[in-house]
């Protein structure tokens, strides 16, 4: 992809990609979405998570950072790690009211193109088979 086309990508496209990755039901589908996005100049990662919401907030944010570093979405600078952590925290805060005191399970995804980074969290919240579905989305610029 040319430098010019990459520069035209903005927060909307990056956020949409993060959401697409977060809703993929299988690893194979996630890999296909990520491969197609990479051909268009995006970098991305995804990580599954589950457990009690409050006790897992920091683990979910850590998973977003670690997966983003592992897949080359970000480097190891404080600014890049902080951008992912902040966007992940924003995404989680959007569903906190529904999730406090309950179990969650789902996926957190990170997408980047140029200076734009988005984190999307898609998960089920609830007890037993009585689940609510929720999505959170955060964005930062590096």
Buried (B, 14 or more C-beta within 10 A) or exposed (E): EEEEEEEEBEBEBBBBBBBBBBBBEEEEEBEEBBEEBBEEBBBBBBBEBBEEBEEBBEEBBBBBBBBBBEBEBBEEEEEBBBBBBBBBBBBBEBBEEBBEEBBBEBBBBBBBBBBBBBBBBBBBBBEEEEBEEBBBBBBBEB
